[in-house]
Amino acid sequence: MKVSSPVRCMRAVDHTPWLLTGSIDGSVKLWDIKRGELLRDLNGFHSRVLCLDVCRSSRPPEEGGKEQEPAILAVGGSEDCTAKVCCCDQRKGRPISHRGLQVDMEP
């Protein structure tokens, strides 16, 4: 696994071969550590990523489906006072949705 910028934080996704890394260049990457390859680049930050967290969840079924689909929610916080949330399909690692919000850190 090769990264383009020093990694500042990382988080393993329980019960999967996935690892999420956050770097000082603002990039967030989803890796398959079993195969040693990059699954997705979840960029969106404009400053260094300071923290990451993940949780397993579910999402509504695809059209015509009957069961909830497994999903991973990834949350990152950046030095520029922003937080991003990305929902990824647990089976394919592909992003389903990506949301950002500005957090005002001024007193």
C-alpha positions, 0 to 999 in steps of 0.5 A: 500500500502506497500513500501520496502524503503522510498518514495522520490517522487511520481506522480499521473497519470491524469484521472487514479487510478494510482500513481507512486512512486520513492524510495531511494533504486532506485525502481519505482513502479506503484500502483492502489490506488483505489484497493491499490495494486502494478501493476508493479515494474519498477526497473532499477536505481542503486541509489535513485530516485530523481524525476518522471513525467508522461504523457499520450500518445498513441502508434501504434496499436497492429497488426491488430488494427486500432486505437492508443492504450492509453499509459502512459510515465513515466520518472524518474531521479536518483542520479547516473545521469541516466534517465529512460523512461518507456511506460506502457499500460494504460489499463493493467499497463504493461510495453511496453518498457523501455529505459535508458540514462546516463546524464553527470552532470560534468561541 
